[in-house]
Amino acid sequence: MGGFGLPTIQQPKTVAVLTGRQREVLYHASMGLRHKEIAFRLGISHGMVKVHSFESIKRLRGLGFEVNSLVAAVALALRQGWIT
């Protein structure tokens, strides 16, 4: 955990592959939270969580990663050290 009880969300080593909010959504998804629970924790709408999830997958696919689901995006982010 980072300061103030917040999750440790790492910046990618080279370029900003995902936005900070996208990494936050992936982090909370990695903890097993559902979209509504993530929305509550981040103070955003359920719909925005879905948008950030979709945009994460879309961005990763655009960079050549074989990511077809939120679970795959979370697994990749964990392997790459983008979230811990």
Secondary structure, 3 states (H helix, E strand, C coil): CCHHHCCCCCCCCCCCCCCHHHHHHHHHHHCCCCHHHHHHHHCCCHHHHHHHHHHHHHHHHHCCCCCCCHHHHHHHHHHHCCCC
